[in-house]
Amino acid sequence: MQHAPIDPAIVQDVIDKLKLSDFSKATIREIVTIANAAETRTGKKYIRMEMGVPGIDASEIGVKAEIKALEQGVAARYPMLEGIPQLKEESSRFIKAFVDVDINPACCVPAIGSMNGTYASFLVAGQCHKEKDTVLFLDPGFPVQKMQLQVLGYKSVAFDVYDYRGKKLQAKMEEFLKQGNISTIIYSNPNNPSWICLNQEELEIIGLLATKYDAIVLEDLAYFAMDFRHDLGHPFEPPYQPSVAKYTDNYILLISGSKAFSYAGQRIGIIAMSPTLYHRSYPHLIARYGVGEFGNILISRVLYSLSAGVTHSTQYALAAMFKAASDGSFHFLESVKEYGRRATLLKEIFARHHFSIVYDTDLKEPIADGFYFTVAYPHMKGCDLMKNLLFYGISAISLNTTGSQQEGLRICTSFINDAQYDELDYRLSCFNKDFSIS
């Protein structure tokens, strides 16, 4: 590492002090800790690509609505568990406007971000049937969701969906579903980290199988409508954000305020349940809680015990942003298209230094440019690449932590600014000098 621009001894000492028994399993937050400590000790800024934190200012629409709500005194009052009426109404309307699916406002419930919504949904879905104790992940995916299952004590199985696109998806999913123990199916669309986007044929397969095997689909829409190959930003006009909700009643949509609306710091998202699922009563839930209605349990038992409601003022912010988007006065996708521009530039720099894109195609199309993409380096495992790049002032996470079967890294575009492209080019050239086999 003779060309490393960061003192290797300091970086190694920082890594050693974290006392990781297996560096290949380092979490996002642990990589953040290493990069932060190395920056502090060396005085050199890292090029941060490890954490999926929005890098665009929050919408003024949301900020002003929240300030107004605070000025009107909502901070002094507990919010309702099920959400304020304005947010429930605007959530339902937003879903109709951009997904073209009808969900009753009563079935739209705020959560403290999608992570809180996912946790609550996992918890209830895993208690509906005694014999269904396992979650099926269509990987790769968000690593923290598997951590949530560790906390809950639930089982999981997974496969890398990249190898089973199109019609091949059905047979692969049925290998797991026919065993009768799958309570929940989860995936993100667009996908974190590969940025592939499941199409209508694949979503229909998932929906039909969810109905056939009575499993609940958690559709993680954290990157709502951010497939920039298609213009999904016009309310009540096609094309719409693709969704499994068109093909089954066994679904929960998880819509985040963090990415598409850049409102991550205020921690809010929406759990949108199918009306059929919301009102469905499960005998196993009755035995546990005394009531069996899925939606009732999720709100009045689980969300109540987890958070006792979502920050009152933040609900007004998201309601205002949803309303403006559905009205057509707030083109929320325009600002986040910046992530696509950054991805294009970053891919060019990585390619210049012999890196390749791991998930490079989406069926027969080139992968979209967006919030994430994936890279590999010749003859180097992902965990080794993750560690080695730390010595060159570059932080990212290994794909193995996302459930991927591929070797490489997840690259997040959100923190990159225009002043860093030349520095990234320089640091990767240093890396290439030390590791290139050509």
C-alpha positions in Angstrom: 0.0 0.0 0.0 2.9 2.3 -0.8 0.7 4.8 -2.7 -2.1 4.9 0.0 -3.0 8.6 0.6 -4.1 7.8 4.2 -1.5 6.6 6.8 -2.0 2.7 6.7 -0.8 2.3 10.3 -3.5 4.7 11.6 -6.2 3.0 9.6 -5.1 -0.4 10.7 -5.1 0.7 14.3 -8.6 2.1 14.0 -9.8 -1.2 12.5 -8.0 -3.2 15.3 -9.6 -1.1 18.0 -13.1 -2.1 16.8 -12.2 -5.7 17.6 -14.3 -7.2 14.8 -14.1 -11.0 14.9 -15.0 -11.2 11.2 -14.4 -8.1 9.1 -16.4 -9.5 6.2 -19.5 -9.0 8.4 -18.8 -5.4 9.3 -22.1 -3.5 9.4 -22.8 -0.2 7.8 -22.5 1.6 11.1 -19.2 -0.1 11.9 -17.7 1.1 8.6 -19.1 4.6 9.5 -17.3 4.4 12.8 -14.0 3.4 11.1 -14.2 6.2 8.6 -15.1 8.8 11.2 -12.2 7.7 13.5 -9.7 7.6 10.6 -10.8 11.1 9.5 -10.4 12.5 13.1 -6.9 11.0 13.5 -5.5 11.8 10.1 -7.3 15.0 9.3 -8.1 13.7 5.9 -11.7 13.5 4.7 -13.0 10.1 3.4 -15.1 9.8 0.3 -18.2 8.4 1.9 -20.2 5.8 0.0 -21.2 3.4 2.8 -24.3 4.9 4.2 -27.6 5.5 2.4 -28.2 9.0 3.8 -29.9 11.6 1.6 -27.6 14.3 0.3 -30.2 16.8 -0.9 -31.9 19.5 1.1 -35.4 18.7 2.5 -38.4 20.1 0.7 -39.4 23.6 1.9 -43.0 22.5 1.7 -42.4 19.9 4.4 -40.3 22.2 6.6 -42.8 25.1 6.5 -45.7 22.8 7.2 -43.9 21.3 10.2 -42.9 24.8 11.6 -46.5 25.9 11.2 -47.8 22.9 13.1 -45.3 23.5 15.9 -46.3 27.1 16.1 -49.9 26.0 16.5 -49.0 23.9 19.5 -49.0 20.3 18.4 -45.8 19.6 20.3 -47.8 19.7 23.5 -50.2 17.0 22.4 -49.7 13.3 21.8 -50.3 12.3 18.2 -53.0 9.7 17.5 -51.5 6.2 17.0 -53.2 5.7 13.7 -52.0 9.1 12.4 -53.5 12.5 11.9 -56.5 12.6 9.5 -54.7 14.8 6.9 -51.8 12.4 6.6 -54.1 9.4 6.3 -56.1 11.1 3.5 -53.1 12.4 1.6 -51.3 9.0 1.9 -54.2 7.3 0.3 -54.5 9.9 -2.4 -50.7 9.8 -3.1 -50.8 6.1 -3.5 -53.7 6.4 -6.0 -51.8 9.2 -7.8 -48.5 7.5 -8.3 -49.2 3.7 -7.9 -52.8 3.7 -9.2 -54.0 1.5 -6.3 -56.9 2.3 -4.0 -56.1 2.0 -0.3 -58.6 3.3 2.2 -57.1 6.1 4.4 -57.8 4.0 7.5 -55.3 1.5 6.2 -52.5 4.1 5.9 -50.6 4.4 9.1 -47.5 6.5 9.9 -44.3 4.9 11.2 -41.0 6.3 12.5 -39.5 5.8 9.1 -39.7 2.6 7.0 -37.4 0.7 9.3 -39.9 1.1 12.1 -42.7 0.2 9.7 -40.8 -2.9 8.5 -40.1 -4.0 12.1 -43.7 -3.7 13.1 -44.9 -5.5 10.0 -42.5 -8.3 10.4 -43.6 -8.7 14.0 -47.3 -9.0 13.3 -47.0 -11.0 10.1 -44.8 -13.6 11.9 -47.5 -14.1 14.6 -50.5 -14.8 12.3 -49.8 -18.5 11.8 -48.1 -20.7 14.3 -46.5 -22.9 11.6 -45.3 -19.9 9.5 -42.1 -18.7 11.3 -39.8 -17.8 8.4 -39.3 -14.7 6.2 -38.3 -15.1 2.5 -35.9 -12.4 1.3 -35.6 -11.7 -2.4 -32.0 -10.6 -2.1 -29.9 -8.5 -2.3 -31.5 -6.3 0.2 -31.1 -3.8 3.1 -28.9 -5.5 5.7 -30.7 -4.0 8.7 -33.9 -5.9 7.9 -32.1 -9.2 8.6 -30.8 -7.6 11.8 -34.4 -6.9 12.8 -35.2 -10.6 12.4 -32.3 -11.4 14.7 -33.8 -9.0 17.3 -37.3 -10.6 16.8 -35.9 -14.1 16.9 -37.5 -15.0 13.6 -36.1 -17.3 10.9 -35.2 -16.3 7.4 -34.3 -17.8 4.0 -33.2 -16.0 0.9 -31.9 -16.2 -2.7 -30.3 -13.7 -5.0 -33.1 -12.6 -7.3 -30.7 -11.5 -10.0 -30.2 -15.1 -11.1 -34.0 -15.7 -11.3 -35.5 -12.9 -13.2 -38.7 -13.1 -15.3 -40.5 -16.4 -15.5 -37.7 -18.2 -13.6 -38.8 -16.3 -10.5 -41.9 -18.5 -10.0 -40.2 -21.9 -9.7 -37.5 -20.5 -7.4 -40.0 -18.9 -5.0 -42.1 -22.0 -5.0 -39.1 -24.0 -3.8 -39.5 -22.1 -0.5 -43.2 -21.4 -0.3 -44.3 -25.0 -0.8 -42.7 -25.9 2.5 -45.5 -24.0 4.2 -43.4 -22.1 6.7 -43.1 -18.7 4.9 -45.1 -15.9 6.7 -43.6 -13.0 4.8 -41.9 -12.1 1.5 -39.8 -9.0 1.3 -38.0 -7.1 -1.4 -37.2 -3.5 -2.3 -38.1 -2.0 -5.7 -36.0 -0.3 -6.9 -33.6 -2.6 -5.2 -31.1 -1.7 -2.6 -28.2 -2.2 -3.5 -28.3 -3.5 -7.0 -30.9 -1.0 -8.3 -32.6 -3.6 -10.4 -36.4 -3.0 -10.7 -38.9 -5.8 -10.7 -41.3 -5.5 -13.6 -45.0 -6.2 -13.8 -44.6 -9.8 -14.9 -42.4 -10.5 -11.8 -44.7 -8.6 -9.5 -47.6 -10.6 -10.8 -45.8 -13.8 -10.0 -45.0 -12.6 -6.5 -48.6 -11.6 -6.0 -50.1 -14.8 -7.3 -47.8 -16.9 -5.1 -48.5 -14.8 -2.0 -52.2 -15.5 -2.5 -51.7 -19.2 -3.3 -49.5 -19.8 -0.2 -51.1 -17.2 2.1 -47.9 -15.2 2.7 -47.8 -11.4 3.3 -45.7 -9.4 0.9 -43.7 -6.4 2.3 -43.0 -4.2 -0.6 -40.2 -1.8 0.4 -40.6 1.4 -1.6 -37.9 3.4 0.1 -36.7 4.7 -3.3 -40.2 5.4 -4.5 -40.5 6.0 -8.3 -36.7 6.5 -8.5 -36.2 4.3 -11.6 -35.3 7.3 -13.7 -35.5 5.4 -17.0 -39.2 5.9 -16.7 -41.1 9.2 -16.0 -43.0 8.2 -12.9 -43.6 11.6 -11.5 -46.9 12.7 -13.0 -49.9 12.2 -10.6 -52.9 10.2 -11.8 -51.1 9.5 -15.2 -49.3 6.4 -16.3 -46.6 5.2 -16.1 -47.0 4.4 -12.4 -44.7 3.0 -9.8 -45.0 -0.8 -10.3 -46.4 -2.6 -7.3 -47.5 -6.1 -6.2 -50.7 -4.4 -4.9 -52.1 -4.9 -8.4 -51.9 -8.7 -8.0 -52.7 -9.7 -4.4 -54.6 -8.6 -1.3 -51.8 -9.9 0.9 -49.6 -6.8 0.8 -48.1 -4.0 2.8 -46.5 -1.1 1.0 -43.7 0.7 2.9 -43.3 4.3 1.7 -40.4 6.3 3.1 -40.2 10.1 3.6 -36.4 9.8 3.7 -35.2 9.4 0.1 -37.7 10.6 -2.4 -38.6 13.5 -0.1 -35.2 14.0 1.5 -36.9 14.1 4.9 -34.7 11.5 6.6 -33.9 13.5 9.8 -37.5 13.6 10.9 -38.0 9.9 10.6 -41.3 9.3 9.0 -42.8 6.7 6.6 -46.1 5.1 5.8 -47.4 1.6 6.3 -50.1 1.1 3.7 -52.0 -2.1 4.2 -54.3 -3.8 1.8 -57.9 -3.2 3.1 -58.4 -7.0 3.0 -55.3 -7.7 5.1 -56.1 -4.8 7.5 -59.5 -6.2 8.4 -58.5 -9.9 8.3 -58.8 -11.7 11.6 -56.4 -14.4 12.5 -57.2 -17.0 15.2 -53.6 -17.1 16.3 -53.7 -13.3 16.9 -56.9 -13.7 18.9 -55.3 -16.3 21.1 -52.3 -13.9 21.8 -54.0 -10.5 22.0 -57.7 -11.1 22.5 -58.4 -9.5 19.1 -57.5 -10.8 15.7 -57.7 -8.0 13.2 -54.3 -7.5 11.6 -54.5 -3.7 11.3 -55.8 -3.2 14.8 -53.0 -5.4 16.2 -50.3 -3.5 14.2 -51.5 -0.1 15.4 -53.0 -0.5 18.9 -50.6 -3.2 20.2 -47.3 -3.1 18.2 -46.9 0.5 17.1 -48.2 1.6 20.5 -45.6 -0.4 22.4 -42.8 0.5 20.0 -43.3 4.3 19.7 -46.6 5.5 21.1 -47.1 7.3 17.8 -45.1 9.3 15.2 -43.8 12.8 16.0 -46.9 15.0 15.7 -45.4 17.9 13.6 -43.6 15.6 11.2 -46.9 14.1 10.2 -48.1 17.5 9.0 -44.9 17.8 7.0 -45.4 14.6 5.1 -49.1 15.3 4.6 -48.2 18.6 3.0 -45.6 17.0 0.7 -47.9 14.2 -0.4 -50.7 16.8 -1.1 -48.4 19.0 -3.2 -47.1 16.0 -5.1 -50.6 14.7 -5.8 -51.8 18.2 -6.8 -49.0 18.4 -9.3 -47.4 21.5 -7.7 -44.4 19.7 -6.2 -42.3 17.6 -8.7 -40.6 15.7 -6.0 -38.6 13.5 -8.4 -36.8 16.4 -10.1 -34.4 17.1 -7.2 -33.6 13.4 -6.5 -32.6 12.9 -10.2 -29.3 14.4 -9.0 -28.5 10.9 -7.7 -28.7 9.5 -11.2 -26.3 12.2 -12.5 -23.8 11.4 -9.8 -24.0 7.7 -10.5 -23.2 8.3 -14.2 -20.0 10.2 -13.3 -19.0 7.8 -10.5 -19.3 4.8 -12.8 -17.1 6.4 -15.3 -14.4 7.0 -12.7 -14.5 3.5 -11.3 -14.4 2.0 -14.9 -11.3 4.1 -15.6 -9.5 2.2 -12.9 -10.5 -1.3 -13.9 -13.6 -1.7 -11.7 -16.6 -3.3 -13.2 -20.3 -3.0 -12.4 -21.6 -6.2 -10.7 -25.3 -5.9 -11.3 -24.9 -4.3 -14.7 -28.1 -5.1 -16.4 -31.8 -5.1 -15.5 -33.1 -8.0 -17.6 -32.1 -6.9 -21.1 -31.7 -3.2 -20.2 -28.6 -1.5 -18.8 -29.0 -0.9 -15.1 -30.5 2.5 -14.2 -28.4 5.3 -12.7 -29.7 6.1 -9.2 -29.1 6.1 -5.5 -26.9 2.9 -5.5 -24.8 0.9 -7.8 -22.4 -2.0 -7.3 -18.7 -2.5 -8.2 -16.1 -5.2 -8.2 -12.3 -5.3 -8.7 -10.5 -8.1 -10.5 -9.6 -11.1 -8.4 -10.6 -9.5 -5.1 -13.3 -10.6 -2.7 -15.8 -7.9 -1.7 -14.8 -8.0 2.0 -11.2 -7.5 1.0 -12.1 -4.7 -1.3 -14.1 -3.0 1.4 -11.2 -3.2 3.8 -8.5 -2.2 1.3 -10.3 0.9 0.1 -10.4 2.2 3.6 -6.6 2.7 3.4 -7.2 5.0 0.4 -9.8 7.1 2.0 -12.9 5.5 0.4 -15.7 3.8 2.4 -18.3 1.4 1.1 -20.0 -1.8 2.2 -19.5 -5.3 1.0 -22.3 -6.9 -1.0 -22.2 -10.1 1.1 -23.9 -8.1 4.0 -26.8 -7.5 1.6 -27.4 -11.2 1.0 -25.9 -11.0 -2.5 -24.1 -14.0 -3.9 -21.8 -11.7 -5.9 -18.4 -10.3 -4.9 -18.2 -6.6 -4.7 -19.3 -3.4 -3.0 -22.4 -1.3 -2.7 -21.7 2.3 -3.7 -24.1 5.0 -2.5 -24.1 8.3 -4.5 -25.8 10.5 -1.9 -22.8 12.1 -0.1 -20.8 12.8 -3.2 -20.3 16.4 -4.2 -18.8 17.9 -7.3 -15.5 18.8 -5.5 -14.8 15.1 -4.8 -14.8 13.6 -8.3 -11.1 14.5 -9.0 -10.1 13.3 -5.6 -11.8 10.0 -6.1 -10.1 9.6 -9.4 -6.7 10.2 -7.7 -7.4 7.8 -4.9 -8.5 5.0 -7.1 -5.5 5.6 -9.3 -3.3 5.1 -6.2 -5.3 2.0 -5.3 -4.9 0.7 -8.8 -1.1 1.2 -8.7 -0.9 -1.0 -5.6 -3.3 -3.7 -6.6 -3.6 -3.9 -10.4 -2.4 -7.3 -11.8 -1.9 -5.9 -15.3 
